[in-house]
Amino acid sequence: MNPDLDLTLNRLIRAPRKSVWSAWTDPGRLEQWWVPAPAQTRVDRLDVRPGGGFVTRLSEDGVSFVPHLDACFIIVDEFERIVFTNALDSAWRPAVPAPVPMTAEITFGDHPDGTEYRVVVRHGDPAARARHEELGFVDGWGTVTAQLAELAERGV
């Protein structure tokens, strides 16, 4: 982790890793937490394997959905780690994503009370990191992580 380039988030989720993993890898479950409520998301593609596509759309009104994320998975270690980037789109073409290019690493660790959940979002330069932080990384990723935790902890 490089504090000049990376943003992090850690949370204990009081649910088994399998439940947290399922919330990440099941399209219907991902749609329930992936964007901060009351916004909604639709999953167009969730091919959770190295090289697989990760494509979502976002709606502020629940009616009109616009492109949100077009990314690809780089590493998938079942129940342990997911790494994806928006610097390559779901077709493995170089992308210029808004608001910033990033690579996100999500890890799922055992904890006596559930799952140790960690996010590291890597950026190419300090300006991109700063921009992501200014745009609300802590609030945005913190909110969706809380929504993820609530879903996993309910065991839905």
Rosetta constraint file for C-alpha pairs under 8 A:
AtomPair CA 1 CA 6 HARMONIC 6.39 0.50
AtomPair CA 1 CA 120 HARMONIC 7.58 0.50
AtomPair CA 2 CA 6 HARMONIC 5.51 0.50
AtomPair CA 3 CA 7 HARMONIC 7.05 0.50
AtomPair CA 4 CA 125 HARMONIC 7.86 0.50
AtomPair CA 4 CA 126 HARMONIC 5.67 0.50
AtomPair CA 4 CA 129 HARMONIC 7.46 0.50
AtomPair CA 5 CA 122 HARMONIC 6.08 0.50
AtomPair CA 5 CA 123 HARMONIC 5.30 0.50
AtomPair CA 5 CA 124 HARMONIC 6.72 0.50
AtomPair CA 5 CA 125 HARMONIC 5.84 0.50
AtomPair CA 5 CA 126 HARMONIC 5.22 0.50
AtomPair CA 5 CA 128 HARMONIC 7.88 0.50
AtomPair CA 5 CA 129 HARMONIC 5.52 0.50
AtomPair CA 6 CA 120 HARMONIC 6.56 0.50
AtomPair CA 6 CA 121 HARMONIC 5.49 0.50
AtomPair CA 6 CA 122 HARMONIC 4.53 0.50
AtomPair CA 6 CA 123 HARMONIC 5.98 0.50
AtomPair CA 6 CA 129 HARMONIC 6.39 0.50
AtomPair CA 7 CA 120 HARMONIC 5.80 0.50
AtomPair CA 7 CA 121 HARMONIC 5.19 0.50
AtomPair CA 7 CA 122 HARMONIC 6.70 0.50
AtomPair CA 7 CA 129 HARMONIC 7.14 0.50
AtomPair CA 7 CA 133 HARMONIC 7.64 0.50
AtomPair CA 7 CA 137 HARMONIC 7.88 0.50
AtomPair CA 8 CA 118 HARMONIC 7.34 0.50
AtomPair CA 8 CA 119 HARMONIC 5.44 0.50
AtomPair CA 8 CA 120 HARMONIC 4.55 0.50
AtomPair CA 8 CA 121 HARMONIC 6.29 0.50
AtomPair CA 9 CA 118 HARMONIC 5.78 0.50
AtomPair CA 9 CA 119 HARMONIC 5.08 0.50
AtomPair CA 9 CA 120 HARMONIC 6.71 0.50
AtomPair CA 9 CA 138 HARMONIC 7.64 0.50
AtomPair CA 9 CA 141 HARMONIC 7.78 0.50
AtomPair CA 9 CA 142 HARMONIC 7.31 0.50
AtomPair CA 10 CA 116 HARMONIC 7.42 0.50
AtomPair CA 10 CA 117 HARMONIC 5.76 0.50
AtomPair CA 10 CA 118 HARMONIC 4.49 0.50
AtomPair CA 10 CA 119 HARMONIC 6.40 0.50
AtomPair CA 11 CA 116 HARMONIC 6.17 0.50
AtomPair CA 11 CA 117 HARMONIC 5.20 0.50
AtomPair CA 11 CA 118 HARMONIC 6.47 0.50
AtomPair CA 11 CA 145 HARMONIC 7.90 0.50
AtomPair CA 12 CA 111 HARMONIC 7.89 0.50
AtomPair CA 12 CA 113 HARMONIC 7.82 0.50
AtomPair CA 12 CA 114 HARMONIC 6.96 0.50
AtomPair CA 12 CA 115 HARMONIC 5.78 0.50
AtomPair CA 12 CA 116 HARMONIC 4.80 0.50
AtomPair CA 12 CA 117 HARMONIC 5.94 0.50
AtomPair CA 13 CA 20 HARMONIC 7.94 0.50
AtomPair CA 13 CA 113 HARMONIC 7.86 0.50
AtomPair CA 13 CA 114 HARMONIC 5.79 0.50
AtomPair CA 13 CA 115 HARMONIC 5.11 0.50
AtomPair CA 13 CA 116 HARMONIC 6.42 0.50
AtomPair CA 13 CA 117 HARMONIC 6.71 0.50
AtomPair CA 13 CA 149 HARMONIC 5.38 0.50
AtomPair CA 13 CA 152 HARMONIC 7.70 0.50
AtomPair CA 13 CA 153 HARMONIC 7.17 0.50
AtomPair CA 14 CA 113 HARMONIC 5.67 0.50
AtomPair CA 14 CA 114 HARMONIC 4.39 0.50
AtomPair CA 14 CA 115 HARMONIC 6.30 0.50
AtomPair CA 14 CA 149 HARMONIC 7.35 0.50
AtomPair CA 14 CA 152 HARMONIC 7.89 0.50
AtomPair CA 14 CA 153 HARMONIC 5.83 0.50
AtomPair CA 15 CA 19 HARMONIC 6.43 0.50
AtomPair CA 15 CA 20 HARMONIC 6.88 0.50
AtomPair CA 15 CA 113 HARMONIC 7.48 0.50
AtomPair CA 15 CA 114 HARMONIC 4.61 0.50
AtomPair CA 15 CA 115 HARMONIC 6.12 0.50
AtomPair CA 15 CA 149 HARMONIC 7.77 0.50
AtomPair CA 15 CA 152 HARMONIC 5.91 0.50
AtomPair CA 15 CA 153 HARMONIC 5.04 0.50
AtomPair CA 15 CA 155 HARMONIC 7.67 0.50
AtomPair CA 16 CA 20 HARMONIC 6.63 0.50
AtomPair CA 16 CA 114 HARMONIC 5.04 0.50
AtomPair CA 16 CA 115 HARMONIC 5.86 0.50
AtomPair CA 17 CA 21 HARMONIC 5.90 0.50
AtomPair CA 17 CA 79 HARMONIC 6.34 0.50
AtomPair CA 17 CA 108 HARMONIC 6.36 0.50
AtomPair CA 17 CA 109 HARMONIC 7.15 0.50
AtomPair CA 17 CA 110 HARMONIC 6.99 0.50
AtomPair CA 17 CA 114 HARMONIC 6.89 0.50
AtomPair CA 17 CA 115 HARMONIC 5.33 0.50
AtomPair CA 18 CA 22 HARMONIC 6.04 0.50
AtomPair CA 18 CA 79 HARMONIC 6.27 0.50
AtomPair CA 19 CA 23 HARMONIC 6.34 0.50
AtomPair CA 19 CA 152 HARMONIC 5.53 0.50
AtomPair CA 19 CA 155 HARMONIC 6.88 0.50
AtomPair CA 20 CA 24 HARMONIC 6.59 0.50
AtomPair CA 20 CA 108 HARMONIC 7.95 0.50
AtomPair CA 20 CA 115 HARMONIC 7.63 0.50
AtomPair CA 20 CA 148 HARMONIC 7.47 0.50
AtomPair CA 20 CA 149 HARMONIC 7.53 0.50
AtomPair CA 20 CA 152 HARMONIC 5.45 0.50
AtomPair CA 21 CA 25 HARMONIC 6.20 0.50
AtomPair CA 21 CA 78 HARMONIC 7.97 0.50
AtomPair CA 21 CA 79 HARMONIC 5.74 0.50
AtomPair CA 21 CA 108 HARMONIC 7.73 0.50
AtomPair CA 22 CA 26 HARMONIC 5.60 0.50
AtomPair CA 22 CA 29 HARMONIC 7.45 0.50
AtomPair CA 23 CA 29 HARMONIC 5.01 0.50
AtomPair CA 23 CA 30 HARMONIC 5.49 0.50
AtomPair CA 23 CA 148 HARMONIC 7.00 0.50
AtomPair CA 23 CA 151 HARMONIC 7.52 0.50
AtomPair CA 23 CA 152 HARMONIC 6.69 0.50
AtomPair CA 24 CA 29 HARMONIC 7.19 0.50
AtomPair CA 24 CA 30 HARMONIC 5.57 0.50
AtomPair CA 25 CA 29 HARMONIC 7.80 0.50
AtomPair CA 25 CA 30 HARMONIC 6.99 0.50
AtomPair CA 25 CA 46 HARMONIC 7.23 0.50
AtomPair CA 25 CA 48 HARMONIC 6.45 0.50
AtomPair CA 26 CA 30 HARMONIC 6.07 0.50
AtomPair CA 26 CA 46 HARMONIC 7.88 0.50
AtomPair CA 27 CA 31 HARMONIC 6.17 0.50
AtomPair CA 27 CA 43 HARMONIC 6.02 0.50
AtomPair CA 27 CA 46 HARMONIC 6.41 0.50
AtomPair CA 28 CA 32 HARMONIC 6.91 0.50
AtomPair CA 28 CA 43 HARMONIC 7.85 0.50
AtomPair CA 29 CA 33 HARMONIC 7.27 0.50
AtomPair CA 30 CA 34 HARMONIC 5.63 0.50
AtomPair CA 30 CA 43 HARMONIC 7.71 0.50
AtomPair CA 31 CA 35 HARMONIC 7.93 0.50
AtomPair CA 31 CA 40 HARMONIC 7.27 0.50
AtomPair CA 31 CA 41 HARMONIC 5.38 0.50
AtomPair CA 31 CA 42 HARMONIC 5.83 0.50
AtomPair CA 31 CA 43 HARMONIC 6.43 0.50
AtomPair CA 32 CA 40 HARMONIC 7.76 0.50
AtomPair CA 32 CA 41 HARMONIC 7.67 0.50
AtomPair CA 32 CA 147 HARMONIC 7.90 0.50
AtomPair CA 32 CA 151 HARMONIC 7.81 0.50
AtomPair CA 33 CA 37 HARMONIC 7.78 0.50
AtomPair CA 33 CA 144 HARMONIC 5.74 0.50
AtomPair CA 33 CA 145 HARMONIC 7.78 0.50
AtomPair CA 33 CA 147 HARMONIC 5.16 0.50
AtomPair CA 33 CA 148 HARMONIC 5.40 0.50
AtomPair CA 33 CA 151 HARMONIC 7.57 0.50
AtomPair CA 34 CA 41 HARMONIC 6.80 0.50
AtomPair CA 34 CA 144 HARMONIC 5.84 0.50
AtomPair CA 34 CA 147 HARMONIC 7.97 0.50
AtomPair CA 34 CA 148 HARMONIC 7.65 0.50
AtomPair CA 35 CA 39 HARMONIC 6.33 0.50
AtomPair CA 35 CA 40 HARMONIC 6.35 0.50
AtomPair CA 35 CA 41 HARMONIC 6.39 0.50
AtomPair CA 35 CA 58 HARMONIC 7.70 0.50
AtomPair CA 35 CA 140 HARMONIC 7.87 0.50
AtomPair CA 35 CA 144 HARMONIC 5.90 0.50
AtomPair CA 36 CA 40 HARMONIC 7.70 0.50
AtomPair CA 36 CA 140 HARMONIC 6.57 0.50
AtomPair CA 36 CA 143 HARMONIC 5.91 0.50
AtomPair CA 36 CA 144 HARMONIC 5.51 0.50
AtomPair CA 36 CA 147 HARMONIC 7.87 0.50
AtomPair CA 38 CA 60 HARMONIC 7.26 0.50
AtomPair CA 39 CA 58 HARMONIC 7.03 0.50
AtomPair CA 39 CA 59 HARMONIC 5.66 0.50
AtomPair CA 39 CA 60 HARMONIC 4.64 0.50
AtomPair CA 39 CA 61 HARMONIC 7.00 0.50
AtomPair CA 39 CA 62 HARMONIC 7.21 0.50
AtomPair CA 40 CA 58 HARMONIC 5.80 0.50
AtomPair CA 40 CA 59 HARMONIC 5.15 0.50
AtomPair CA 40 CA 60 HARMONIC 6.53 0.50
AtomPair CA 40 CA 61 HARMONIC 7.92 0.50
AtomPair CA 40 CA 62 HARMONIC 6.21 0.50
AtomPair CA 41 CA 56 HARMONIC 6.56 0.50
AtomPair CA 41 CA 57 HARMONIC 5.47 0.50
AtomPair CA 41 CA 58 HARMONIC 4.57 0.50
AtomPair CA 41 CA 59 HARMONIC 6.19 0.50
AtomPair CA 41 CA 65 HARMONIC 7.68 0.50
AtomPair CA 42 CA 56 HARMONIC 5.56 0.50
AtomPair CA 42 CA 57 HARMONIC 5.16 0.50
AtomPair CA 42 CA 58 HARMONIC 6.58 0.50
AtomPair CA 42 CA 65 HARMONIC 7.69 0.50
AtomPair CA 43 CA 55 HARMONIC 6.19 0.50
AtomPair CA 43 CA 56 HARMONIC 4.52 0.50
AtomPair CA 43 CA 57 HARMONIC 6.53 0.50
AtomPair CA 44 CA 54 HARMONIC 7.82 0.50
AtomPair CA 44 CA 55 HARMONIC 5.36 0.50
AtomPair CA 44 CA 56 HARMONIC 5.46 0.50
AtomPair CA 44 CA 57 HARMONIC 7.26 0.50
AtomPair CA 45 CA 53 HARMONIC 6.05 0.50
AtomPair CA 45 CA 54 HARMONIC 5.35 0.50
AtomPair CA 45 CA 55 HARMONIC 4.88 0.50
AtomPair CA 45 CA 56 HARMONIC 6.92 0.50
AtomPair CA 46 CA 52 HARMONIC 7.38 0.50
AtomPair CA 46 CA 53 HARMONIC 5.95 0.50
AtomPair CA 46 CA 54 HARMONIC 4.82 0.50
AtomPair CA 46 CA 55 HARMONIC 6.59 0.50
AtomPair CA 47 CA 52 HARMONIC 4.64 0.50
AtomPair CA 47 CA 53 HARMONIC 5.26 0.50
AtomPair CA 47 CA 54 HARMONIC 6.42 0.50
AtomPair CA 47 CA 73 HARMONIC 7.99 0.50
AtomPair CA 48 CA 52 HARMONIC 5.75 0.50
AtomPair CA 48 CA 53 HARMONIC 7.36 0.50
AtomPair CA 48 CA 54 HARMONIC 7.68 0.50
AtomPair CA 48 CA 73 HARMONIC 6.64 0.50
AtomPair CA 48 CA 76 HARMONIC 6.90 0.50
AtomPair CA 49 CA 73 HARMONIC 6.30 0.50
AtomPair CA 49 CA 74 HARMONIC 7.64 0.50
AtomPair CA 49 CA 75 HARMONIC 7.08 0.50
AtomPair CA 49 CA 76 HARMONIC 5.58 0.50
AtomPair CA 50 CA 72 HARMONIC 7.85 0.50
AtomPair CA 50 CA 73 HARMONIC 5.19 0.50
AtomPair CA 50 CA 74 HARMONIC 4.76 0.50
AtomPair CA 50 CA 75 HARMONIC 5.10 0.50
AtomPair CA 50 CA 76 HARMONIC 5.87 0.50
AtomPair CA 51 CA 72 HARMONIC 5.92 0.50
AtomPair CA 51 CA 73 HARMONIC 5.30 0.50
AtomPair CA 51 CA 74 HARMONIC 5.74 0.50
AtomPair CA 51 CA 92 HARMONIC 7.64 0.50
AtomPair CA 52 CA 72 HARMONIC 5.56 0.50
AtomPair CA 52 CA 73 HARMONIC 5.37 0.50
AtomPair CA 52 CA 74 HARMONIC 7.84 0.50
AtomPair CA 52 CA 90 HARMONIC 6.87 0.50
AtomPair CA 53 CA 70 HARMONIC 7.49 0.50
AtomPair CA 53 CA 71 HARMONIC 6.01 0.50
AtomPair CA 53 CA 72 HARMONIC 4.51 0.50
AtomPair CA 53 CA 73 HARMONIC 6.34 0.50
AtomPair CA 53 CA 89 HARMONIC 7.51 0.50
AtomPair CA 53 CA 90 HARMONIC 4.20 0.50
AtomPair CA 53 CA 91 HARMONIC 7.09 0.50
AtomPair CA 54 CA 69 HARMONIC 7.20 0.50
AtomPair CA 54 CA 70 HARMONIC 5.94 0.50
AtomPair CA 54 CA 71 HARMONIC 5.00 0.50
AtomPair CA 54 CA 72 HARMONIC 5.38 0.50
AtomPair CA 54 CA 73 HARMONIC 6.91 0.50
AtomPair CA 54 CA 90 HARMONIC 6.16 0.50
AtomPair CA 55 CA 68 HARMONIC 7.55 0.50
AtomPair CA 55 CA 69 HARMONIC 5.30 0.50
AtomPair CA 55 CA 70 HARMONIC 4.53 0.50
AtomPair CA 55 CA 71 HARMONIC 6.24 0.50
AtomPair CA 55 CA 90 HARMONIC 6.95 0.50
AtomPair CA 56 CA 67 HARMONIC 6.54 0.50
AtomPair CA 56 CA 68 HARMONIC 5.47 0.50
AtomPair CA 56 CA 69 HARMONIC 5.14 0.50
AtomPair CA 56 CA 70 HARMONIC 6.76 0.50
AtomPair CA 57 CA 65 HARMONIC 5.60 0.50
AtomPair CA 57 CA 66 HARMONIC 5.19 0.50
AtomPair CA 57 CA 67 HARMONIC 4.45 0.50
AtomPair CA 57 CA 68 HARMONIC 4.60 0.50
AtomPair CA 57 CA 69 HARMONIC 6.75 0.50
AtomPair CA 58 CA 65 HARMONIC 5.09 0.50
AtomPair CA 58 CA 66 HARMONIC 5.31 0.50
AtomPair CA 58 CA 67 HARMONIC 6.27 0.50
AtomPair CA 58 CA 68 HARMONIC 5.42 0.50
AtomPair CA 59 CA 63 HARMONIC 6.68 0.50
AtomPair CA 59 CA 64 HARMONIC 5.67 0.50
AtomPair CA 59 CA 65 HARMONIC 4.50 0.50
AtomPair CA 59 CA 66 HARMONIC 6.42 0.50
AtomPair CA 60 CA 64 HARMONIC 7.60 0.50
AtomPair CA 60 CA 65 HARMONIC 7.85 0.50
AtomPair CA 69 CA 86 HARMONIC 7.24 0.50
AtomPair CA 70 CA 86 HARMONIC 6.26 0.50
AtomPair CA 70 CA 89 HARMONIC 5.13 0.50
AtomPair CA 70 CA 90 HARMONIC 5.71 0.50
AtomPair CA 71 CA 84 HARMONIC 6.75 0.50
AtomPair CA 71 CA 85 HARMONIC 5.53 0.50
AtomPair CA 71 CA 86 HARMONIC 4.27 0.50
AtomPair CA 71 CA 87 HARMONIC 7.14 0.50
AtomPair CA 71 CA 88 HARMONIC 5.91 0.50
AtomPair CA 71 CA 89 HARMONIC 4.41 0.50
AtomPair CA 71 CA 90 HARMONIC 4.93 0.50
AtomPair CA 72 CA 84 HARMONIC 5.51 0.50
AtomPair CA 72 CA 85 HARMONIC 5.73 0.50
AtomPair CA 72 CA 86 HARMONIC 6.65 0.50
AtomPair CA 72 CA 88 HARMONIC 6.33 0.50
AtomPair CA 72 CA 89 HARMONIC 5.86 0.50
AtomPair CA 72 CA 90 HARMONIC 4.88 0.50
AtomPair CA 72 CA 91 HARMONIC 7.80 0.50
AtomPair CA 72 CA 92 HARMONIC 7.07 0.50
AtomPair CA 73 CA 82 HARMONIC 7.35 0.50
AtomPair CA 73 CA 83 HARMONIC 5.85 0.50
AtomPair CA 73 CA 84 HARMONIC 4.14 0.50
AtomPair CA 73 CA 85 HARMONIC 6.57 0.50
AtomPair CA 74 CA 82 HARMONIC 7.79 0.50
AtomPair CA 74 CA 83 HARMONIC 5.43 0.50
AtomPair CA 74 CA 84 HARMONIC 5.29 0.50
AtomPair CA 74 CA 85 HARMONIC 7.18 0.50
AtomPair CA 75 CA 81 HARMONIC 7.33 0.50
AtomPair CA 75 CA 82 HARMONIC 5.71 0.50
AtomPair CA 75 CA 83 HARMONIC 4.93 0.50
AtomPair CA 75 CA 84 HARMONIC 7.06 0.50
AtomPair CA 76 CA 80 HARMONIC 8.00 0.50
AtomPair CA 76 CA 81 HARMONIC 5.81 0.50
AtomPair CA 76 CA 82 HARMONIC 4.70 0.50
AtomPair CA 76 CA 83 HARMONIC 6.47 0.50
AtomPair CA 77 CA 81 HARMONIC 4.98 0.50
AtomPair CA 77 CA 82 HARMONIC 6.45 0.50
AtomPair CA 79 CA 108 HARMONIC 6.50 0.50
AtomPair CA 80 CA 107 HARMONIC 5.61 0.50
AtomPair CA 80 CA 108 HARMONIC 4.84 0.50
AtomPair CA 80 CA 109 HARMONIC 6.54 0.50
AtomPair CA 81 CA 105 HARMONIC 7.06 0.50
AtomPair CA 81 CA 106 HARMONIC 5.55 0.50
AtomPair CA 81 CA 107 HARMONIC 4.42 0.50
AtomPair CA 81 CA 108 HARMONIC 6.13 0.50
AtomPair CA 82 CA 105 HARMONIC 5.84 0.50
AtomPair CA 82 CA 106 HARMONIC 5.15 0.50
AtomPair CA 82 CA 107 HARMONIC 6.58 0.50
AtomPair CA 83 CA 103 HARMONIC 7.03 0.50
AtomPair CA 83 CA 104 HARMONIC 5.57 0.50
AtomPair CA 83 CA 105 HARMONIC 4.37 0.50
AtomPair CA 83 CA 106 HARMONIC 6.24 0.50
AtomPair CA 84 CA 103 HARMONIC 5.73 0.50
AtomPair CA 84 CA 104 HARMONIC 5.49 0.50
AtomPair CA 84 CA 105 HARMONIC 6.75 0.50
AtomPair CA 85 CA 89 HARMONIC 7.97 0.50
AtomPair CA 85 CA 101 HARMONIC 7.63 0.50
AtomPair CA 85 CA 102 HARMONIC 5.80 0.50
AtomPair CA 85 CA 103 HARMONIC 4.23 0.50
AtomPair CA 85 CA 104 HARMONIC 6.24 0.50
AtomPair CA 86 CA 95 HARMONIC 7.00 0.50
AtomPair CA 86 CA 97 HARMONIC 6.30 0.50
AtomPair CA 86 CA 101 HARMONIC 5.90 0.50
AtomPair CA 86 CA 102 HARMONIC 6.01 0.50
AtomPair CA 86 CA 103 HARMONIC 6.73 0.50
AtomPair CA 87 CA 94 HARMONIC 6.11 0.50
AtomPair CA 87 CA 95 HARMONIC 5.06 0.50
AtomPair CA 87 CA 96 HARMONIC 6.45 0.50
AtomPair CA 87 CA 97 HARMONIC 6.55 0.50
AtomPair CA 87 CA 101 HARMONIC 5.31 0.50
AtomPair CA 87 CA 102 HARMONIC 6.43 0.50
AtomPair CA 87 CA 103 HARMONIC 7.48 0.50
AtomPair CA 88 CA 92 HARMONIC 5.25 0.50
AtomPair CA 88 CA 93 HARMONIC 5.36 0.50
AtomPair CA 88 CA 94 HARMONIC 4.65 0.50
AtomPair CA 88 CA 95 HARMONIC 5.16 0.50
AtomPair CA 89 CA 93 HARMONIC 5.45 0.50
AtomPair CA 89 CA 94 HARMONIC 6.45 0.50
AtomPair CA 89 CA 95 HARMONIC 5.84 0.50
AtomPair CA 96 CA 100 HARMONIC 7.92 0.50
AtomPair CA 96 CA 101 HARMONIC 6.80 0.50
AtomPair CA 97 CA 101 HARMONIC 5.52 0.50
AtomPair CA 99 CA 132 HARMONIC 7.40 0.50
AtomPair CA 100 CA 123 HARMONIC 7.97 0.50
AtomPair CA 100 CA 128 HARMONIC 6.01 0.50
AtomPair CA 100 CA 131 HARMONIC 7.50 0.50
AtomPair CA 100 CA 132 HARMONIC 6.67 0.50
AtomPair CA 101 CA 123 HARMONIC 6.65 0.50
AtomPair CA 101 CA 124 HARMONIC 7.54 0.50
AtomPair CA 101 CA 128 HARMONIC 7.52 0.50
AtomPair CA 102 CA 121 HARMONIC 6.41 0.50
AtomPair CA 102 CA 122 HARMONIC 5.53 0.50
AtomPair CA 102 CA 123 HARMONIC 4.98 0.50
AtomPair CA 102 CA 124 HARMONIC 7.30 0.50
AtomPair CA 103 CA 121 HARMONIC 5.67 0.50
AtomPair CA 103 CA 122 HARMONIC 5.12 0.50
AtomPair CA 103 CA 123 HARMONIC 6.76 0.50
AtomPair CA 104 CA 119 HARMONIC 6.87 0.50
AtomPair CA 104 CA 120 HARMONIC 5.75 0.50
AtomPair CA 104 CA 121 HARMONIC 4.32 0.50
AtomPair CA 104 CA 122 HARMONIC 6.22 0.50
AtomPair CA 105 CA 118 HARMONIC 8.00 0.50
AtomPair CA 105 CA 119 HARMONIC 5.70 0.50
AtomPair CA 105 CA 120 HARMONIC 5.19 0.50
AtomPair CA 105 CA 121 HARMONIC 6.32 0.50
AtomPair CA 106 CA 117 HARMONIC 7.25 0.50
AtomPair CA 106 CA 118 HARMONIC 5.69 0.50
AtomPair CA 106 CA 119 HARMONIC 4.66 0.50
AtomPair CA 106 CA 120 HARMONIC 6.64 0.50
AtomPair CA 107 CA 116 HARMONIC 7.86 0.50
AtomPair CA 107 CA 117 HARMONIC 5.86 0.50
AtomPair CA 107 CA 118 HARMONIC 5.21 0.50
AtomPair CA 107 CA 119 HARMONIC 6.61 0.50
AtomPair CA 108 CA 115 HARMONIC 6.17 0.50
AtomPair CA 108 CA 116 HARMONIC 5.76 0.50
AtomPair CA 108 CA 117 HARMONIC 5.00 0.50
AtomPair CA 108 CA 118 HARMONIC 6.77 0.50
AtomPair CA 109 CA 115 HARMONIC 5.50 0.50
AtomPair CA 109 CA 116 HARMONIC 4.74 0.50
AtomPair CA 109 CA 117 HARMONIC 6.48 0.50
AtomPair CA 110 CA 114 HARMONIC 6.50 0.50
AtomPair CA 110 CA 115 HARMONIC 5.16 0.50
AtomPair CA 110 CA 116 HARMONIC 6.01 0.50
AtomPair CA 111 CA 115 HARMONIC 5.24 0.50
AtomPair CA 111 CA 116 HARMONIC 5.76 0.50
AtomPair CA 122 CA 129 HARMONIC 7.68 0.50
AtomPair CA 123 CA 128 HARMONIC 6.00 0.50
AtomPair CA 123 CA 129 HARMONIC 5.55 0.50
AtomPair CA 124 CA 128 HARMONIC 6.72 0.50
AtomPair CA 124 CA 129 HARMONIC 7.75 0.50
AtomPair CA 125 CA 129 HARMONIC 6.53 0.50
AtomPair CA 126 CA 130 HARMONIC 6.04 0.50
AtomPair CA 127 CA 131 HARMONIC 6.04 0.50
AtomPair CA 128 CA 132 HARMONIC 6.15 0.50
AtomPair CA 129 CA 133 HARMONIC 6.22 0.50
AtomPair CA 130 CA 134 HARMONIC 6.05 0.50
AtomPair CA 131 CA 135 HARMONIC 6.11 0.50
AtomPair CA 132 CA 136 HARMONIC 6.68 0.50
AtomPair CA 132 CA 137 HARMONIC 5.84 0.50
AtomPair CA 133 CA 137 HARMONIC 4.86 0.50
AtomPair CA 133 CA 138 HARMONIC 6.96 0.50
AtomPair CA 136 CA 140 HARMONIC 5.70 0.50
AtomPair CA 137 CA 141 HARMONIC 5.60 0.50
AtomPair CA 137 CA 142 HARMONIC 7.54 0.50
AtomPair CA 138 CA 142 HARMONIC 5.37 0.50
AtomPair CA 139 CA 143 HARMONIC 5.77 0.50
AtomPair CA 140 CA 144 HARMONIC 6.36 0.50
AtomPair CA 141 CA 145 HARMONIC 5.96 0.50
AtomPair CA 142 CA 146 HARMONIC 6.19 0.50
AtomPair CA 143 CA 147 HARMONIC 6.28 0.50
AtomPair CA 144 CA 148 HARMONIC 6.03 0.50
AtomPair CA 145 CA 149 HARMONIC 6.08 0.50
AtomPair CA 146 CA 150 HARMONIC 6.15 0.50
AtomPair CA 147 CA 151 HARMONIC 6.25 0.50
AtomPair CA 148 CA 152 HARMONIC 6.14 0.50
AtomPair CA 149 CA 153 HARMONIC 5.80 0.50
AtomPair CA 150 CA 154 HARMONIC 6.13 0.50
AtomPair CA 151 CA 155 HARMONIC 6.55 0.50
AtomPair CA 151 CA 156 HARMONIC 6.27 0.50
AtomPair CA 152 CA 156 HARMONIC 6.68 0.50
